[in-house]
C-alpha cells in the first residue's frame, strides 16, 4: 500500500507499506561477489521484511536470522545500517508514522536521509493533526 498527498499545491510521495513474510534469499545476486567475506556472510543471513516496490527508493528493511535474536537492518543501495529497534517496535513505529518515506532514519545511522525524513514528518503533522 502506498499513498501520495498534496500540500500547498505540490504533490508528494507520502509513504508506503509492503511487508512480506521473511525468507532467506534463494540465490545470491551477482553484486554480492564483490563483497568482503564478512559482509557477504551477513547478507546471507538477512531476510527482507519490508521493501517499497512503488516508490523504487532502493530501501529494504531486513531481519537477521541468528540464534536468540532477530536484529533489524536497513539497506539502502547496498549499504547496511543496524537499526536500534526490534521487530515488534518496528511495526508499531511504521504505523504511527504512516509509513512516511525515510522514517527508519530515526532508528539507525542513515544520516544522508535525515533531512528529507524531517520534512516528511513535518508534513505528516499538517496532514494528521
LINTA-V827367 format. One record per helix or strand of 3 or more residues. SS is the DSSP state (H for helix, E for strand). FROM is the first residue (numbers start at 0). TO is the last residue. If there is no record, write none. Layout:
BEGIN
[[SS;FROM;TO] [SS;FROM;TO]]
END
This chain:
BEGIN
[[E;1;6] [E;9;15] [H;29;33] [H;36;44] [E;45;50] [E;58;63] [E;71;75] [E;78;81] [H;86;95] [H;102;106] [H;110;126]]
END
